């Protein structure tokens, strides 16, 4: 049994490479019936399209709009005005059936869960009162007298009459299939009247032509969007796919990408439009990959845009702590009311923050943050701590489990400052043990003079960090791997610390001490060892190197405050 939203003649799977109507000319999907469009010799019914005036201050969405921004503003005005009326209805007439299609975008209406039952209800209502109501209004629905434009609904500017073939339209559209099979009061009725706004006329004509010829004459982004909306309204999946493909082939901009992500929910959820929305998300994620370069611009993005950017695994940020701070800043700008901010943080934005890679110091602040609902904050922090307590192997397994999920909570980004695990002790002396893992590729990219820094960790109220270097040995004769310990705070503060560096090594895979020392830190100073493993860089990075276990270099630093 075919899916309701698919063309009757369309194969279940249509690959992008097979998209062109010129290809596979032998298939029924790509058959060109353009010669039969509006030709009485190949038609069995007459379609009358009644054109009524647009809403106040509304231009044509397609050719009347010069830019995508104008199209978006116009579409938003139409959605808001039509939502007030919600006047989708079928008017029964003695000879003709009139479909008044001045409906809001599908995201503003109730979903049709049971299409077959809906058709039955339409027929019953028609028999009772001579009218068919597609969208019943409750007692609170606005009456016609309260509308600033309702009188225009009865003013028909003109009527376009088209000869149509019911099998062709029914094969392309479940909407027309239901209409022709169950919607007529009498089996011999030949006239159907659609009532639409003037701004929708061009899109509907393009859609009808597509249903015959599998092609469109328009190529502008705004006109294609209008046809896409019409195709969604009349459930012509093949045309939605076609418009999506053409829009994807046009140059993408931030403006167009945001517009594609702001289409009505039924359009966004349609499988045929998914490649377009995916391309829009990828464009925004790539465009704003380095948030620090576009901070003000990203702060002005709408919710759909910020979700696309922060969902990316390739986001270039200092740390996940910085992502958390940025999300809070964005939410406070766009949702100044605490109740609304808590709702959007708890339902939409919380999944963009990878709490498992935040520092424990920042996780404590999450628990006391008033912007988050307490239950939400407690759950994400608890989940993060459980993940941190897992073995590296188990962490990788958990990350793989969500590989196909839309949002990756447990996939580590390429942070400027590498995450660390920290174990703190207060007795008998203040001490912390810090674990830093580096991938082989990360170490490879350090050559010949690179360095990578860890996230900050704290001991005795002071902030410290580790830094791994590719540098020359003491005699400057060869490159080697070095590890250093630094203190963040600058100034006159001095801090005496005993420290020890260790690394896991084969064959035991146990930590082996590599260097011990003590140092009295002052702000901004660092101490360490230039050649931690006592071997040249080539030997350190060799395929048989004993220091990489399953492609990971495991480092450990123990810091103790000197008495």
Beta strands, then each sheet from edge to edge (+ up, - down):
strand 1: 45-52
strand 2: 89-92
strand 3: 97-100
strand 4: 156-164
strand 5: 191-197
strand 6: 417-418
strand 7: 421-425
strand 8: 431-439
strand 9: 451-454
strand 10: 457-459
strand 11: 462-472
strand 12: 479-487
strand 13: 494-505
strand 14: 510-522
strand 15: 526-529
strand 16: 548-549
strand 17: 552-561
sheet 1: 2+ 3- 5- 1- 4+
sheet 2: 6+ 9+ 11- 10+
sheet 3: 6+ 9+ 11- 12+ 15-
sheet 4: 7+ 8- 17+ 13- 14+
sheet 5: 7+ 8- 17+ 16-
end
